[in-house]
């Protein structure tokens, strides 16, 4: 059912309207019978939880509305020259920043709505430090925490900005001020920030996405998970959340996935469940007339169900043994996907059998149709095979078109370093990251079109906090080296695919934004520059140099004549 997303993008819908929309959607979901609502077996709020938390991923409309409005607030914040931002600035905050803007006494409904979005936005924005002159140490969220926050402690100087913690005319922490003002925890957090040498001003980033840009999905997650009172926290539906995640990951039809979710959530209308809902009826199973009709009984232990499973056993050649716990039984069926004794396509069939048993029960009760167990098993097999074969067709066609047998010649070529074109040089670089180490080890080497070594070296750079940051610091160092040595047409090669994609797509990163900015500034200095990803074999020489950095006594070491431990990697066969 469609939601009024356009209206929710512009205006905050009253809660009564959101509740009415939820009522309509819920009625549609659970169905109606002659104008009467059916039982809502799981509360809507619980179904609104993400699938990984046990729900079905429906939206809480009020929070979704605020997440959409926060998108407008993000645009005003990050694009102050836009028409909407300039219009609102002239009306509501002519002498203040947008984050300082008040709703006012007689606001338009559009402005009042966007202010609701701004309240959500402020839970997840962080100041990205540039020149440090506008970010207040004690008021603005600038430390790399989730959620972002300002520095803690007594505000000795209320108007102190981040730049006041630096050495004069340098973008480096001044130990005398830095350690005297911030507590040890905040000092450690602040040191994780890369201080750009080129960024002109402080900006804002969104802390809950990798590319530092606000998205409605991440905003909705913040609205439902960050700073939520304990009494407002929503308990997940009944059943194992871990098992439900396995169900969603299984390659079975959506209909079957939803059926299994209902089984695990105790949301099937069995006789016992209906009795527990104060519906006057006999809770005994109508097929075997022996036990109460529970989820486990009707699917696994009823005499009719047992007969169906025996038919499945004869077809699959696997003996099913079910106990009295339906979760254990479903877990056992899910584990069949890892059973190498069963073909991959057959290990999914039992889930369709579960569905057929339930459907057969409904036909028996409401349509008075009583089919033999072998017929139900055969129908389950047919439905399962039809689905599995339909999914495999596209996959097989794609693999036939793209799959090629790697030849010995291709494998050799993939491990051989390739020289650059005449007039160019090639710089391979690599960095090593070890958690807790107080420096980043990096190595680089520059070779000409004939494969001859021009120079190489290794260095200990500033501390890094991830493998990606270590590679980025190593690339920045390599850029500076080739510039200092006078090379202007340079091919760079590294073995970190994520970094190469970030650079080549002009991407942003929530933890590396200022470092990427400096890298791009150095790349602009080179008239001709290229960065490519290579495998570790082609980058072996740079890797050896990076490892060497850990054992040197100085901060860096260079080689124009290759040492013996490097020669074998330098003169590894290459193609021309």
PyMOL commands that set and color helices and strands:
alter all, ss='L'
color gray80, all
select helices_A, chain A and resi 5-10+15-30+44-47+51-53+61-78+83-92+98-100+109-121+162-165+175-181+184-191+216-225+230-232+241-249+254-264+271-276+295-301+303-316+326-338+349-366+373-402+408-414+467-484+497-504+513-525+540-549+564-570
alter helices_A, ss='H'
color red, helices_A
select strands_A, chain A and resi 32-33+36-37+125-128+203-206+417-418+425-432+440-447+453-461+489-494+528-533+556-559+574-575
alter strands_A, ss='S'
color yellow, strands_A
deselect
rebuild
show_as cartoon
